[in-house]
Amino acid sequence: MLVASRLSISAEHCQVFFGNEIITFPPAATKFWVIDGFALSPNAFSSPISKIYHCTATELCIQEQILSFNEFCFISSNTNDIHFAKVTVKNDDGSIVAFEKLVETLPKVKAIFYRADSAFPSFTKETIHELVKIPHFFKIIKLHIFDVSEAFDLEAFYNFIKSNKFTNIQISFNESISERYKKRIGEIIDEIIATEGSFTYKPPHITFVGNDPDRWNKLRSISAKFLGHSF
């Protein structure tokens, strides 16, 4: 077993980071105790989580993987910063673990960057309703979610936005949403823009394919003032 400050696993090898030093190992070399950060690239070798003996990583960066719920809990128990891109987490029966269930198991999380996988949707009509029942959800500093489907309850989300004074929110909807859904998103954005100068909440950044460029630029300018960066 090898203790690693940070561990990165790809298809070809494992890389261990000790400060500025990087050591590369073949996939089957040893098991690792990960302290600070864990990254898992697309097309990693089979059963990469089995190479981890213990994980206290505060940062997770995982791309294009299917994990069991037990694997997810094993690597994320100490996480406060999570980057998931097309990661699907499944229960033992093969069903997909909903996004809100993942958040519920992350009591220390402060930043979430989550890109959904359209083949395995984890956002449902209940997502926002369940998220607001989780006490630590309101302590998240950054919530950036991408490729969100029409199953997401837009009205419930808008109600949450109007009460949110703490979390920096960025949300991007996928290309498959209907014209009716796009129309409502546009109306919500217009309402947010019209409130400029008298906000009682943190305005989010909202994007979708087909949005009017002027509207997009106006919201980008407004949200950048509150979120601390441009888009």
DRENDOMI-670721 format. One record per residue: residue number from 1; residue in three letters; x, y, z of N, C-alpha, C, O in turn. Coordinates in Angstrom, 2 decimals. Atoms other than C-alpha are relative to their C-alpha. Last residue first. Layout:
<rs>
NUM	ala	X	Y	Z	X	Y	Z	X	Y	Z	X	Y	Z
...
</rs>
This chain:
<rs>
231	phe	0.32	1.30	0.61	-19.07	32.99	-18.10	0.31	0.04	-1.49	0.12	-0.96	-2.18
230	ser	0.76	-0.09	1.24	-17.69	35.78	-15.91	-0.17	-1.39	-0.59	0.48	-2.34	-0.16
229	his	-0.76	0.32	1.20	-16.65	35.51	-12.28	-0.88	0.15	-1.21	-2.10	0.24	-1.09
228	gly	-1.43	-0.25	-0.13	-17.63	36.56	-8.76	0.84	-0.38	-1.19	2.06	-0.36	-1.09
227	leu	-0.68	1.28	-0.07	-21.06	34.96	-8.59	1.51	0.15	0.00	2.23	-0.82	0.26
226	phe	0.32	0.70	-1.25	-22.88	38.18	-7.73	0.81	-1.28	0.18	1.14	-1.66	1.30
225	lys	-0.21	-0.91	-1.13	-21.45	40.55	-10.33	-0.20	-0.69	1.34	0.45	-0.36	2.33
224	ala	-1.44	-0.10	-0.23	-21.16	37.69	-12.83	0.31	0.92	1.18	1.28	0.70	1.90
223	ser	-0.43	1.11	-0.87	-24.89	37.02	-12.44	1.48	0.07	0.31	1.90	-0.35	1.39
222	ile	0.59	-0.11	-1.34	-25.85	40.45	-13.78	0.56	-1.07	0.93	1.01	-0.77	2.03
221	ser	-0.55	-1.18	-0.65	-23.47	40.46	-16.75	-0.50	0.14	1.44	0.26	0.46	2.35
220	arg	-1.41	0.29	-0.28	-24.37	36.90	-17.72	0.63	1.16	0.76	1.35	0.96	1.74
219	leu	-0.03	0.84	-1.20	-28.07	37.75	-17.41	1.44	-0.33	0.38	1.76	-0.38	1.57
218	lys	0.49	-0.79	-1.14	-27.69	40.65	-19.82	0.06	-0.82	1.28	0.52	-0.33	2.32
217	asn	-1.04	-0.94	-0.41	-25.51	38.64	-22.21	-0.43	0.82	1.22	0.38	1.08	2.11
216	trp	-1.09	0.77	-0.61	-28.00	35.75	-22.36	1.08	0.94	0.53	1.58	0.75	1.64
215	arg	0.48	0.45	-1.31	-30.92	38.12	-23.00	1.11	-0.73	0.75	1.32	-0.52	1.94
214	asp	0.05	-1.20	-0.84	-29.01	39.77	-25.82	-0.44	-0.35	1.42	0.10	0.16	2.40
213	pro	-1.35	-0.44	-0.40	-28.08	36.38	-27.29	0.00	1.23	0.90	0.80	1.32	1.84
212	asp	-0.31	-1.24	0.69	-31.71	35.07	-27.23	1.36	0.53	0.47	1.59	0.63	1.67
211	asn	0.27	-1.23	-0.76	-31.67	31.53	-25.88	0.39	1.22	-0.83	1.34	1.17	-1.61
210	gly	1.10	-0.75	0.59	-31.74	28.79	-28.50	-0.36	1.25	0.77	-1.28	1.97	0.38
209	val	-0.16	-0.17	1.44	-29.65	26.25	-26.60	-1.22	0.71	-0.57	-2.36	0.29	-0.34
208	phe	0.62	1.07	0.78	-29.99	26.77	-22.87	0.18	0.32	-1.48	0.31	1.49	-1.86
207	thr	-0.24	0.09	1.44	-28.21	28.81	-20.22	-0.80	-1.16	-0.60	-1.08	-2.16	0.05
206	ile	0.82	1.04	0.62	-28.96	30.07	-16.72	0.25	0.00	-1.50	0.20	1.05	-2.14
205	his	-0.26	-0.05	1.44	-26.58	32.04	-14.48	-0.71	-1.20	-0.62	-0.51	-2.34	-0.20
204	pro	-0.80	1.08	0.58	-28.13	32.51	-11.08	0.40	0.31	-1.43	-0.08	1.28	-2.03
203	pro	0.47	0.42	1.33	-29.27	35.70	-9.35	0.91	-1.07	-0.58	2.13	-0.95	-0.51
202	lys	-1.14	0.07	0.91	-28.38	35.71	-5.63	-0.49	-0.44	-1.37	-0.93	-1.58	-1.51
201	tyr	-0.56	1.33	0.14	-31.48	36.81	-3.70	1.20	0.06	-0.93	1.44	1.09	-1.56
200	thr	-0.03	0.49	-1.38	-33.16	40.01	-2.46	0.55	-1.43	0.02	0.46	-2.12	1.04
199	phe	-0.03	1.43	-0.31	-32.36	41.69	-5.77	-0.02	-0.23	1.51	0.67	0.45	2.27
198	ser	0.79	0.20	-1.23	-33.44	45.31	-6.20	-0.04	-1.48	0.40	-1.03	-1.95	0.95
197	gly	-0.01	-1.19	-0.84	-31.04	46.72	-8.78	-0.78	-0.17	1.29	-0.65	0.64	2.21
196	glu	-1.34	-0.56	-0.24	-31.81	44.14	-11.43	-0.10	1.30	0.79	-0.90	2.18	0.49
195	thr	-0.16	-0.24	-1.43	-35.34	42.73	-10.99	1.34	0.66	0.32	1.60	0.99	1.48
194	ala	0.84	-1.14	-0.37	-36.18	43.03	-14.69	0.14	0.37	1.47	-0.23	1.47	1.87
193	ile	-0.61	-1.21	0.56	-33.23	40.75	-15.50	-0.78	1.25	0.43	-0.19	2.28	0.75
192	ile	-1.22	-0.25	-0.78	-34.59	38.06	-13.16	0.66	1.30	-0.47	1.07	2.12	0.35
191	glu	0.43	-0.48	-1.32	-38.06	38.32	-14.71	1.22	0.32	0.87	1.21	1.30	1.62
190	asp	0.48	-1.38	0.15	-36.58	38.07	-18.20	-0.42	0.59	1.34	-0.18	1.76	1.62
189	ile	-1.18	-0.86	0.18	-34.62	34.97	-17.15	-0.42	1.46	-0.13	0.22	2.34	0.45
188	ile	-0.66	-0.09	-1.31	-37.81	33.39	-15.82	1.22	0.90	-0.09	1.44	1.75	0.78
187	glu	0.82	-0.89	-0.83	-39.64	34.17	-19.06	0.63	0.20	1.38	0.62	1.30	1.92
186	gly	-0.19	-1.37	0.48	-36.82	32.63	-21.09	-0.77	1.00	0.83	-0.27	2.08	1.13
185	ile	-1.33	-0.41	-0.47	-36.93	29.47	-18.97	0.26	1.45	-0.40	0.76	2.25	0.40
184	arg	0.11	-0.31	-1.44	-40.68	29.33	-19.62	1.35	0.40	0.59	1.41	1.30	1.43
183	lys	0.75	-1.25	-0.15	-40.21	29.61	-23.37	-0.10	0.40	1.47	0.06	1.56	1.83
182	lys	-0.91	-1.11	0.31	-37.51	26.95	-23.31	-0.69	1.34	0.21	-0.10	2.28	0.73
181	tyr	-0.90	-0.09	-1.14	-39.92	24.55	-21.58	0.99	1.15	-0.20	1.28	1.90	0.74
180	arg	0.80	-0.51	-1.13	-42.60	25.19	-24.20	0.91	0.21	1.22	0.80	1.23	1.91
179	glu	0.17	-1.43	0.21	-40.02	24.77	-26.97	-0.80	0.62	1.13	-0.53	1.75	1.55
178	ser	1.03	-0.42	0.95	-39.14	21.37	-25.56	-0.03	1.52	-0.15	0.53	2.25	0.66
177	ile	1.17	-0.61	-0.64	-35.88	20.36	-23.87	-0.95	0.58	-1.06	-0.52	1.00	-2.13
176	ser	1.25	0.71	0.28	-33.64	18.03	-25.87	-1.23	0.65	0.61	-2.34	0.17	0.39
175	glu	0.58	-0.40	1.29	-30.62	20.33	-26.12	-1.38	-0.60	-0.25	-2.09	-0.15	-1.15
174	asn	-0.46	0.71	1.19	-29.69	20.05	-22.46	-0.81	0.36	-1.24	-1.82	1.05	-1.15
173	phe	0.95	1.04	0.41	-30.24	22.69	-19.81	0.45	-0.66	-1.30	1.11	-0.04	-2.13
172	ser	0.08	0.07	1.46	-27.43	24.64	-18.16	-0.89	-1.17	-0.38	-0.69	-2.29	0.09
171	ile	0.73	1.15	0.52	-27.52	25.73	-14.53	-0.10	0.09	-1.51	-0.41	1.15	-2.06
170	gln	-0.04	-0.01	1.46	-25.16	27.99	-12.61	-0.69	-1.26	-0.49	-0.37	-2.36	-0.04
169	ile	0.66	1.02	0.82	-25.83	28.77	-8.99	0.23	0.25	-1.48	0.04	1.37	-1.98
168	asn	-0.23	-0.43	1.38	-23.68	30.57	-6.44	-0.50	-1.10	-0.93	0.02	-2.21	-0.91
167	thr	-0.63	0.88	0.98	-25.26	29.62	-3.11	0.16	0.67	-1.36	-0.78	1.29	-1.87
166	phe	-1.34	0.49	-0.34	-25.92	32.08	-0.28	0.72	-0.71	-1.15	1.90	-0.45	-1.40
165	lys	-0.87	-1.14	-0.27	-29.02	34.26	-0.63	1.47	-0.40	0.16	2.32	0.45	0.42
164	asn	-1.41	0.34	-0.19	-31.39	31.75	-2.20	0.87	1.25	0.17	0.94	2.10	-0.72
163	ser	-0.27	0.00	-1.44	-35.07	32.51	-1.64	1.48	-0.22	0.30	1.89	-0.21	1.46
162	lys	0.46	-1.25	-0.58	-35.85	33.56	-5.21	0.18	0.08	1.51	0.01	1.14	2.11
161	ile	-0.89	-1.09	0.40	-33.73	30.72	-6.58	-0.37	1.29	0.73	0.50	2.00	1.23
160	phe	-1.21	0.10	-0.81	-35.74	28.17	-4.59	0.97	1.14	-0.31	1.55	1.73	0.60
159	asn	0.37	-0.39	-1.36	-38.97	29.37	-6.15	1.21	-0.08	0.93	1.39	0.78	1.79
158	tyr	0.10	-1.46	-0.01	-37.33	29.18	-9.56	-0.38	0.51	1.39	0.12	1.54	1.84
157	phe	-1.36	-0.53	0.01	-36.31	25.58	-8.88	-0.01	1.53	0.05	0.79	2.13	0.76
156	ala	-0.53	0.21	-1.35	-39.85	24.65	-7.90	1.41	0.57	0.10	1.79	1.13	1.12
155	glu	0.69	-0.95	-0.89	-41.11	26.20	-11.13	0.51	-0.13	1.44	0.70	0.88	2.12
154	leu	-0.46	-1.35	0.21	-38.51	24.42	-13.26	-0.62	1.00	0.97	0.05	1.90	1.48
153	asp	1.15	-0.87	-0.29	-39.14	20.93	-11.96	0.45	1.46	-0.01	1.04	1.94	0.95
152	phe	-0.29	-0.90	-1.13	-36.35	18.98	-13.68	-1.17	0.96	0.19	-1.64	1.57	-0.77
151	ala	0.62	0.61	-1.18	-37.80	16.35	-16.02	0.17	0.87	1.24	-0.60	0.75	2.19
150	glu	1.31	-0.63	-0.23	-36.93	18.73	-18.85	-0.73	-0.63	1.19	-1.72	-0.08	1.67
149	ser	1.10	0.36	0.88	-33.32	17.55	-18.65	-1.29	0.71	0.40	-1.36	1.39	1.42
148	val	1.18	0.33	-0.79	-30.25	19.16	-17.11	-1.18	-0.22	-0.94	-1.37	0.52	-1.90
147	asp	0.75	1.01	0.75	-27.15	19.06	-19.30	-1.21	-0.50	0.79	-1.48	-1.69	0.84
146	phe	0.03	-0.15	1.46	-25.13	20.99	-16.69	-0.74	-1.18	-0.65	-0.84	-2.27	-0.08
145	ile	0.53	1.24	0.58	-25.17	21.62	-12.95	-0.28	0.23	-1.49	-0.79	1.27	-1.89
144	his	-0.01	-0.14	1.45	-23.06	24.22	-11.12	-0.43	-1.34	-0.60	0.29	-2.33	-0.47
143	leu	0.79	1.08	0.58	-23.78	24.57	-7.41	-0.09	0.24	-1.49	-0.87	1.08	-1.95
142	lys	0.13	0.02	1.46	-21.18	26.67	-5.60	-0.79	-1.24	-0.43	-0.46	-2.36	-0.04
141	ile	-0.40	-1.32	0.51	-21.21	27.68	-1.92	-0.19	0.08	-1.51	-0.66	1.10	-2.02
140	ile	-0.81	0.15	1.21	-23.19	24.72	-0.57	0.30	1.38	-0.58	-0.60	2.19	-0.78
139	lys	-1.35	-0.43	-0.33	-24.43	25.48	2.97	0.95	-0.14	-1.20	2.14	0.18	-1.10
138	phe	0.01	-1.46	-0.08	-28.11	25.35	1.99	1.37	0.57	0.38	1.55	1.79	0.43
137	phe	0.16	-0.53	1.36	-27.73	21.75	0.85	0.11	1.52	0.00	0.61	2.11	-0.95
136	his	-1.28	-0.51	0.50	-26.39	20.96	4.34	-0.07	0.48	-1.44	0.90	1.06	-1.93
135	pro	-0.53	-1.19	-0.70	-29.92	20.79	5.77	1.30	0.54	-0.59	1.44	1.75	-0.74
134	ile	-1.31	0.39	-0.52	-31.35	18.41	3.12	0.64	1.22	0.66	0.91	2.20	-0.03
133	lys	0.22	0.69	-1.27	-35.10	18.97	2.64	1.32	-0.35	0.68	1.34	-0.78	1.84
132	val	0.26	-1.03	-1.02	-34.40	21.59	-0.05	-0.37	-0.61	1.35	-0.55	0.11	2.33
131	leu	-1.21	-0.74	-0.37	-32.76	18.89	-2.15	-0.25	0.97	1.13	0.56	1.10	2.05
130	glu	-0.76	0.79	-0.97	-35.85	16.66	-2.09	1.26	0.74	0.46	1.66	0.62	1.61
129	his	0.83	0.16	-1.20	-38.16	19.21	-3.72	0.76	-0.76	1.09	0.63	-0.46	2.28
128	ile	-0.10	-1.23	-0.77	-35.37	20.16	-6.15	-0.82	-0.09	1.28	-0.43	0.47	2.31
127	thr	-1.35	-0.36	-0.41	-34.98	16.59	-7.36	0.04	1.23	0.89	0.57	1.17	2.00
126	glu	-0.09	-0.12	-1.46	-38.63	15.47	-7.34	1.33	0.58	0.47	1.48	0.86	1.66
125	lys	0.93	-1.06	-0.43	-39.29	16.12	-11.03	0.10	0.23	1.50	-0.24	1.31	1.98
124	thr	1.41	0.35	0.14	-36.21	14.04	-11.78	-0.85	1.19	0.42	-0.34	2.22	0.84
123	phe	0.88	-1.08	-0.43	-32.49	14.58	-12.34	-1.44	-0.40	-0.27	-1.76	-0.90	-1.36
122	ser	0.05	0.02	-1.47	-30.32	11.45	-12.44	-0.80	1.16	0.56	-0.98	1.27	1.77
121	pro	0.43	-1.24	-0.65	-30.78	10.65	-16.14	-0.10	-0.14	1.52	-0.72	-1.07	2.03
120	phe	0.37	0.46	-1.34	-28.72	7.70	-17.39	-0.44	1.19	0.84	0.31	1.64	1.71
119	ala	0.35	1.42	0.12	-28.27	8.10	-21.15	-0.48	-0.57	1.33	-1.20	-1.57	1.36
118	ser	1.36	0.11	0.54	-28.42	11.90	-20.81	-0.46	-1.45	-0.12	-1.65	-1.73	-0.14
117	asp	-0.11	0.91	1.14	-25.36	11.82	-18.55	-1.41	-0.25	-0.51	-2.23	-0.85	0.19
116	ala	0.82	1.20	0.07	-25.50	14.83	-16.24	0.33	-0.83	-1.24	0.83	-0.31	-2.24
115	arg	0.54	0.08	1.35	-22.66	17.28	-15.77	-0.73	-1.32	-0.15	-0.13	-2.39	-0.04
114	tyr	0.60	1.28	0.39	-22.09	18.05	-12.10	-0.59	0.09	-1.40	-1.53	0.85	-1.64
113	phe	0.00	-0.21	1.44	-19.87	20.71	-10.55	-0.44	-1.33	-0.61	0.31	-2.31	-0.57
112	ile	0.41	1.10	0.87	-20.61	20.74	-6.83	-0.01	0.46	-1.44	-0.68	1.44	-1.78
111	ala	0.04	-0.33	1.42	-18.85	22.97	-4.30	-0.34	-1.24	-0.80	0.28	-2.29	-0.63
110	lys	0.15	-1.44	0.15	-19.19	23.07	-0.50	-0.09	0.43	-1.47	-0.59	1.51	-1.78
109	val	-0.20	-0.58	1.33	-19.63	19.38	0.35	-0.28	1.50	-0.01	-1.24	1.96	0.60
108	lys	-1.06	-1.02	-0.06	-19.15	18.33	3.98	0.13	0.78	-1.30	0.98	1.68	-1.40
107	pro	0.26	-1.04	-1.02	-22.44	16.44	4.43	1.03	1.11	0.04	0.75	2.19	0.57
106	leu	-1.19	-0.85	-0.01	-22.08	14.56	1.12	-0.14	1.13	1.01	-0.30	2.28	0.61
105	thr	-1.09	0.77	-0.59	-24.53	11.61	1.36	1.30	0.81	0.09	2.33	0.26	0.46
104	glu	0.33	0.34	-1.38	-27.55	13.87	0.83	1.15	-0.72	0.70	1.33	-0.59	1.91
103	val	-0.25	-1.19	-0.82	-25.96	15.31	-2.30	-0.25	-0.32	1.48	0.49	0.15	2.34
102	leu	-1.45	-0.20	-0.05	-25.81	11.84	-3.86	0.33	1.19	0.90	1.24	1.11	1.73
101	lys	-0.52	1.02	-0.92	-29.44	11.22	-2.93	1.52	0.11	0.12	2.07	-0.08	1.20
100	glu	0.23	-0.47	-1.37	-30.41	14.53	-4.55	0.49	-1.00	1.04	0.90	-0.61	2.13
99	phe	-0.96	-1.04	-0.37	-28.78	13.48	-7.82	-0.16	0.42	1.46	0.83	0.59	2.17
98	ala	0.37	-1.38	0.36	-30.87	10.32	-8.02	1.03	0.99	0.53	1.70	0.75	1.53
97	val	0.11	-0.80	-1.22	-29.20	6.92	-7.76	-0.25	1.45	-0.41	0.52	2.03	-1.18
96	ile	-0.88	-1.17	-0.08	-29.92	5.00	-10.94	-0.25	0.76	1.29	-1.40	1.01	1.67
95	ser	0.70	-1.28	0.15	-31.44	1.53	-10.68	0.96	1.16	0.24	1.98	1.01	0.92
94	gly	-0.21	-0.57	1.32	-29.17	-1.47	-11.21	-0.72	1.31	-0.24	-0.51	1.95	-1.28
93	asp	0.98	0.58	0.93	-30.50	-3.49	-8.26	0.11	0.58	-1.40	-0.69	0.25	-2.28
92	asp	-0.30	1.42	0.22	-27.34	-2.79	-6.24	-0.94	-0.64	-1.00	-0.57	-1.59	-1.69
91	asn	0.29	0.85	-1.15	-27.89	0.94	-6.68	0.32	-1.45	-0.34	0.62	-1.78	-1.49
90	lys	1.10	0.96	0.01	-26.22	2.85	-9.48	-0.14	-0.73	1.33	0.84	-0.99	2.03
89	val	-0.11	0.81	-1.21	-24.12	5.99	-9.74	-1.24	-0.89	0.06	-2.37	-0.42	-0.07
88	thr	1.25	0.61	-0.42	-23.68	7.50	-13.19	0.26	-0.87	1.22	1.19	-1.69	1.22
87	val	-0.20	1.08	-0.96	-20.86	9.91	-13.98	-1.38	-0.50	0.43	-2.24	0.28	0.81
86	lys	0.60	1.22	0.55	-21.21	12.02	-17.09	0.35	-1.21	0.86	0.79	-2.25	0.37
85	ala	0.41	-0.21	1.39	-18.86	14.69	-15.72	-0.46	-1.33	-0.58	0.35	-2.23	-0.81
84	phe	0.44	1.22	0.67	-18.54	14.78	-11.93	-0.46	0.36	-1.41	-1.31	1.24	-1.59
83	his	0.16	-0.25	1.43	-16.50	17.48	-10.16	-0.36	-1.34	-0.66	0.49	-2.23	-0.76
82	ile	0.24	1.14	0.87	-16.81	17.40	-6.36	-0.26	0.45	-1.43	-1.08	1.32	-1.68
81	asp	-0.06	-0.56	1.36	-15.36	19.76	-3.76	-0.10	-1.16	-0.99	0.81	-1.99	-1.08
80	asn	0.67	-1.31	-0.03	-16.05	19.14	-0.04	-0.05	0.66	-1.38	-0.69	1.69	-1.56
79	thr	-0.10	-0.93	1.12	-15.36	15.41	0.01	-0.71	1.33	0.27	-1.83	1.36	0.77
78	asn	-0.64	-1.21	-0.54	-14.74	13.48	3.23	0.01	1.15	-1.02	0.69	2.16	-0.81
77	ser	0.44	-0.27	-1.38	-17.09	10.52	2.64	0.56	1.30	0.57	-0.04	1.88	1.47
76	ser	0.48	-1.39	-0.14	-16.64	10.67	-1.15	-0.30	0.41	1.44	-0.81	1.51	1.67
75	ile	-0.99	-0.99	0.41	-14.52	7.62	-2.03	-0.39	1.43	0.35	0.45	2.32	0.28
74	phe	-1.34	0.34	-0.46	-16.43	4.96	-0.09	1.01	1.11	-0.34	1.87	1.44	0.49
73	cys	-0.08	-0.35	-1.42	-19.85	6.55	-0.62	1.41	-0.21	0.54	1.88	0.57	1.37
72	phe	0.12	-1.45	-0.13	-19.40	6.44	-4.40	0.16	0.43	1.46	0.90	1.37	1.75
71	glu	-1.27	-0.58	0.44	-18.15	2.87	-4.30	-0.02	1.52	0.16	0.95	2.12	0.62
70	asn	-0.99	0.28	-1.05	-21.17	1.81	-2.22	1.36	0.58	-0.37	2.06	1.12	0.49
69	phe	0.23	-0.96	-1.08	-23.51	3.54	-4.66	1.00	-0.20	1.13	1.45	0.77	1.74
68	ser	1.05	0.45	-0.91	-21.96	1.57	-7.48	-0.17	1.04	1.09	0.72	1.85	1.33
67	leu	-0.41	0.43	-1.33	-20.01	3.57	-10.01	-1.19	-0.62	0.73	-2.33	-0.25	0.49
66	ile	1.16	0.56	-0.68	-20.41	4.05	-13.75	0.49	-0.59	1.31	1.31	-1.51	1.32
65	gln	-0.11	1.26	-0.72	-17.74	6.35	-15.11	-1.38	-0.45	0.48	-2.29	0.36	0.65
64	glu	0.52	1.10	0.83	-17.49	9.13	-17.67	0.22	-1.36	0.64	0.88	-2.24	0.09
63	gln	0.59	-0.18	1.32	-15.32	11.57	-15.73	-0.43	-1.33	-0.61	0.32	-2.30	-0.61
62	ile	0.26	1.28	0.65	-14.40	11.83	-12.06	-0.76	0.24	-1.30	-1.72	1.02	-1.34
61	cys	0.21	-0.38	1.40	-12.79	14.73	-10.19	-0.13	-1.29	-0.81	0.87	-1.97	-1.05
60	leu	0.22	1.11	0.92	-13.01	14.39	-6.41	-0.23	0.56	-1.40	-1.00	1.50	-1.59
59	glu	0.34	-0.36	1.38	-11.57	16.85	-3.91	-0.12	-1.26	-0.84	0.76	-2.13	-0.83
58	thr	0.95	-1.11	-0.09	-11.54	16.44	-0.10	-0.43	0.45	-1.40	-1.43	1.16	-1.53
57	ala	-0.15	-1.11	0.94	-9.95	13.02	-0.41	-1.07	1.05	0.20	-2.26	0.74	0.33
56	thr	0.48	-1.17	-0.76	-10.12	10.85	2.72	0.06	1.25	-0.88	0.13	2.37	-0.37
55	cys	0.10	-1.29	0.70	-9.86	7.58	0.82	-0.58	1.06	0.91	-1.71	0.95	1.39
54	his	0.70	-0.94	-0.88	-8.69	4.16	2.03	0.00	1.36	-0.70	0.95	1.70	-1.41
53	tyr	0.12	0.64	-1.31	-7.44	1.03	0.26	-0.82	0.87	0.94	-1.66	0.38	1.69
52	ile	-0.06	-0.93	-1.12	-8.03	2.35	-3.24	-0.25	-0.75	1.30	-1.30	-1.38	1.48
51	lys	-1.40	-0.32	-0.27	-7.14	0.02	-6.12	0.16	0.93	1.20	1.28	1.21	1.62
50	ser	-0.59	1.09	-0.77	-10.63	-1.51	-6.04	1.47	0.24	0.33	2.04	-0.43	1.18
49	ile	0.21	-0.30	-1.41	-11.96	1.88	-7.13	0.61	-1.10	0.88	0.95	-0.85	2.04
48	pro	-1.04	-0.88	-0.54	-10.36	1.30	-10.54	-0.16	0.27	1.49	0.84	0.48	2.19
47	ser	0.11	-0.06	-1.46	-12.53	-1.75	-11.32	1.04	0.91	0.64	1.78	0.46	1.52
46	ser	1.12	0.62	-0.69	-11.42	-2.19	-14.96	0.12	0.09	1.52	1.20	-0.08	2.08
45	phe	-0.03	1.46	0.01	-8.89	0.25	-16.40	-1.12	-0.55	0.89	-1.70	0.18	1.70
44	ala	-0.95	0.54	-0.97	-9.90	3.88	-16.82	-0.08	-1.53	-0.02	-1.09	-2.10	-0.43
43	asn	-0.64	1.23	0.49	-11.77	4.64	-20.02	1.08	-0.51	0.94	2.04	-1.15	0.51
42	pro	0.79	0.92	0.84	-12.59	8.20	-18.91	0.83	-1.20	-0.42	2.05	-1.10	-0.55
41	ser	0.21	-0.42	1.39	-10.36	9.67	-16.17	-0.90	-0.97	-0.75	-1.12	-2.09	-0.29
40	leu	0.22	1.22	0.76	-10.56	9.22	-12.40	-0.42	0.37	-1.40	-1.48	0.97	-1.60
39	ala	0.52	-0.25	1.35	-9.16	11.94	-10.17	-0.08	-1.31	-0.75	0.83	-2.13	-0.69
38	phe	0.10	1.20	0.82	-8.68	11.71	-6.39	-0.64	0.35	-1.34	-1.72	0.94	-1.38
37	gly	0.73	-0.11	1.26	-7.50	14.47	-4.08	0.03	-1.28	-0.79	1.02	-2.01	-0.79
36	asp	0.56	-1.32	0.34	-6.32	15.00	-0.49	-0.88	0.02	-1.25	-1.94	0.64	-1.24
35	ile	0.20	-0.97	-1.07	-5.40	11.81	1.40	-0.80	1.22	-0.46	-1.80	1.57	0.16
34	val	0.09	-1.33	0.61	-5.61	8.76	-0.86	-0.39	1.02	1.07	-1.38	0.84	1.77
33	trp	0.71	-0.77	-1.03	-4.38	5.47	0.63	0.02	1.44	-0.48	1.08	2.07	-0.50
32	phe	-0.35	-1.36	-0.41	-3.41	3.46	-2.41	-0.88	0.49	1.14	-2.07	0.18	1.21
31	lys	1.18	-0.74	-0.43	-3.24	-0.18	-3.50	0.45	1.32	0.61	1.60	1.49	0.99
30	thr	0.23	0.01	-1.44	-0.40	-1.59	-5.52	-1.34	0.63	0.31	-2.07	1.06	-0.59
29	ala	-1.19	-0.08	-0.83	1.04	-2.15	-8.99	-0.28	-0.18	1.49	0.36	-1.00	2.14
28	ala	0.10	1.06	-1.02	-1.94	-3.42	-10.95	1.10	0.08	1.05	1.31	-0.88	1.79
27	pro	1.29	0.14	-0.67	-2.50	-0.26	-13.01	-0.03	-0.98	1.16	-0.68	-0.72	2.17
26	pro	0.93	0.77	0.83	1.18	0.43	-13.77	-1.29	-0.27	0.78	-1.28	-0.21	2.01
25	phe	0.02	1.44	-0.26	2.71	3.15	-11.58	-0.88	-0.68	-1.04	-1.80	-0.06	-1.57
24	thr	0.94	0.76	0.82	3.72	6.75	-12.26	0.15	-1.49	0.27	1.26	-2.02	0.33
23	ile	-0.50	1.35	0.21	5.35	8.99	-9.66	-1.08	-0.79	-0.73	-2.25	-0.76	-0.35
22	ile	1.00	0.91	0.57	4.82	12.76	-9.69	0.65	-1.35	-0.25	1.71	-1.43	-0.88
21	glu	-0.52	1.27	0.53	6.79	15.17	-7.47	-1.14	-0.89	-0.47	-2.16	-1.02	0.21
20	asn	-0.34	-0.19	1.42	5.65	18.76	-7.04	0.50	-1.27	-0.66	0.77	-1.27	-1.86
19	gly	-0.46	-1.36	0.24	3.87	18.02	-3.74	0.22	0.19	-1.50	-0.70	0.01	-2.29
18	phe	-0.54	-0.40	-1.29	3.62	14.23	-3.61	0.58	1.41	-0.17	1.74	1.55	-0.55
17	phe	-0.57	-1.34	-0.14	1.38	13.25	-6.52	0.43	0.22	1.45	-0.36	0.06	2.38
16	val	0.04	-0.43	-1.38	0.69	9.63	-7.46	0.74	1.33	0.12	1.85	1.48	-0.39
15	gln	-1.00	-1.02	-0.31	-0.13	8.72	-11.02	-0.22	0.50	1.42	-1.33	0.89	1.81
14	cys	0.35	-0.77	-1.18	-1.88	5.46	-11.82	1.12	1.01	0.23	2.30	0.66	0.17
13	his	-0.83	0.01	-1.20	-1.55	4.03	-15.30	-0.66	0.74	1.17	-1.73	1.33	1.05
12	glu	-1.33	0.60	0.11	-2.82	3.34	-18.80	0.72	-0.17	1.33	1.53	-1.09	1.48
11	ala	0.06	1.31	0.63	-6.59	3.89	-18.78	1.35	-0.72	0.07	1.39	-1.95	0.11
10	ser	0.42	-0.07	1.40	-6.33	6.74	-16.27	-0.04	-1.42	-0.56	0.09	-2.39	0.18
9	ile	0.06	1.29	0.68	-6.12	6.98	-12.48	-0.53	0.20	-1.41	-1.58	0.82	-1.61
8	ser	0.71	-0.10	1.28	-5.00	10.15	-10.71	0.09	-1.34	-0.71	1.18	-1.87	-0.91
7	leu	-0.09	1.16	0.89	-4.06	10.07	-7.02	-0.84	0.25	-1.25	-1.99	0.67	-1.17
6	arg	1.00	-0.03	1.06	-3.32	12.99	-4.72	0.24	-1.18	-0.92	1.38	-1.56	-1.17
5	ser	0.70	-1.26	-0.22	-1.51	13.09	-1.37	-1.13	0.13	-1.01	-2.26	0.45	-0.65
4	ala	-0.12	-1.02	1.05	-0.72	9.43	-1.85	-0.75	1.26	0.41	-1.89	1.20	0.86
3	val	0.77	-1.20	-0.39	0.00	6.75	0.77	0.25	1.09	-1.04	1.39	1.41	-1.36
2	leu	-0.75	-1.25	0.10	1.18	3.51	-0.85	-0.90	1.16	0.38	-2.03	1.26	-0.11
1	met	0.84	-1.19	0.00	0.00	0.00	0.00	0.88	1.25	0.00	1.92	1.30	0.66
</rs>
